[in-house]
Amino acid sequence: MLEKICYLGFLMALSALVWRTWQVHLATKICVIIPVGAILALVGSLVVIPAVTAELTYEEYRKIGQQRVQWWTHHFKERKLVKLSYSPTFEDECQVFIHIEAFNVLMPNQLQVFEGITNICIFDGADAVVVPHLVKGSKFKRVFLLGHGVLNESGEETFARGFTYSRFKELARETGKQITILSCRGTREDGDKSHKLRWIDKDMDAYAKHKALTQVEATLPHREASGFWVYGRRGFTVRAQLEDQLKGWRTVMGITK
């Protein structure tokens, strides 16, 4: 409804402008402006407004996410773990680890998100197995990991398709490092409900209410155990604000370069 009101308001303003500036006989104005305005209003209601306000399908939404992943994977192609593994300094190459699927929430060309962030390494699939080893052996004392996350069936917090929070909490205890994880921490049931409301029922009001109850904002990590830092709360998803969340990590960790 709001879109229709705005569009009709635009047509009225345009008609008024033409009426005042078009130097022709009054009858000509009436014969031309009114029919043309009616046609534009009809075209707007049938074509323009639906095209602008059309809801994405889930398949379209997934495709957009995949395109984002592809763009960022190409951008950071020199920072893939599989490629860096040939470097003699491989173990000291990475401070910020990003699971490539996490890029689906980030628009292409948003390079300012990573301003001031160096030693980024991206991983996926088989090369993920070396991540805990690299975290443990790295020269960096402050490490950041990013990936989609969920509470699994056992109630354990997982991220990046299989890593557990507990594993890195133990690494922080063993190594004395400051290890930070950014991921969602919500339940699979809440995620399934969100999907149903948004993509199957298409009930955006109910979806917004559910989201308000199950999602938190968190731009600063907090310590949950010795050397182990996280965002948000267990049982809740975390709103994606990567630029602010990376800045928050650098601030809390005292990283100035």
Secondary structure, 3 states (H helix, E strand, C coil): CHHHHHHHHHHHHHHHHHHHHCCCCHHHHHHHHHHHHHHHHHHHHHHHHHHHHCCCCHHHHHHHHHHHHHHHHHHCHHHEHHHHCCCCCHHHCCCEEEEHHHHHHCCCCCHHHHCCCCCEEEECHHHHHHHHHHHHHCCCCEEEEECCEEECCCCCEEECCCEEHHHHHHHHHHHCCEEEEECCCEEHHHHHHHHHHHHHCCCHHHHHHHHHHHEECCCCCEEEECCEEECCCCECEECCCHHHHHHHHHHHHCCCC
